């Protein structure tokens, strides 16, 4: 399973659209995620372990109470095998914007990544 699939599978039950990279529809309520990948452990000068720094952005209208949804999203990400997210509030006058930051680690196998628990 790809990292995109893991994140989408974890967050879809929460009832909002979940999209990678950019929400081209500019929805008022949705999750948008992205991640960076970096090798973190080498064996014989070959990358062996990779760390993925993940950011999940939750967009909601101003005035809506999103505390429960943020908590449920954090629990869903952790239950999917990602690290327990930190939550950053990036809300401004355009709307609520919560950023859940977590990470995943994987080894590269012959058929793709092997995700570590």
N, C-alpha and C positions, 0 to 999 in steps of 0.2 A: 504494500500500500504506500502511495506517495505521501509526502508531508501535506500537500494540498488536500488530498482525500481525507487524511486524519483530521485536519482542522475543520473541514466542511462537515464531516460526519459527526464531530463532537458538538458543533454549534447549531446545526440545522434543527434539532429538536426544540430549540428555544424560540422558534417561530418567526425569525427575521431572515431576510436574504443574507447569504454569506458569499462574498465574492473576493477573489484574489486581486491584489494590486490596486485597482482603481474602480470605483463605482461609476461607470459612465452614465448611468441613469440618474445620478445625483439624488438618491432617495433620502428622505428625511430620517428614516429608521433602518439601519442595516449594520452588518459587520463587514469590515474590509480588512484583509490581512496581507502581510508581506513578511519576508524573512531574508536574512543574510546567512550565507554558508561560509565557513572557514575551516581549514584543516587544523586540528588541535593536537594531534599525536602522530608521530612519524615512526616508521620502521624501515630501516635501510634506505633512508632518504625518500621514502614514498609515503604520502599521506595515508594513514590507517584509520584514524578516527576524525569525524567531522562534527562540528557544533553548529547548530542552527539557532540564530537569534531571531525570535519571532515577535512580531507586533500585530496584535489584533485591535483594530479601531472599532469602537461602538459609537454610532451616531444616533442621537435622539433629539427630539424637539426640546427647547427650553421649557422649564416648568414641569416636565414629566419626571416622575420619580423613577429613576433607573437603578436604584441601589440593589434591589433584589435581582434584576437582570444581570448586573455586573457580577454579583456573587455567584449566580447560577452559571454564568459563562466561565468564571474562574474555576469553579468546581468541574465543569465539563472538560475544560482543557487539561486540568490535572488528571482527571479520570481517564483521559485518552492516552496517558503516558508522557505528557509534557510536564515540565517543571511547574511548580506552583507559581502563578503569575503575580507580578507586581502590577499595581494599578496606578496610572498617572492620569490626573485630571487635566485635560487640555481644552476645557470648555471656554467658549468665547461668546460674543454677542450674536453669532450666527446659529448657535445650538450647542447641545451637550456633545462632548467628545471625550470618551474615556479610552485610554490606551492600556491594554493588558499586555505586558511584556513577559515572555517566558522563553524557554529553550528546549531543544531536543538534541540528542546525540545519536550518531549512527556510524556503523562501519560500512565501507563499500565492499559489496560482494560481487560475484560474477553476474548476478541478475538484478543489480541495483543495491539500494541501501538496506541494511539490516539494522532496524531500530533498537536502541537500548532502552530498557525499562527505566 
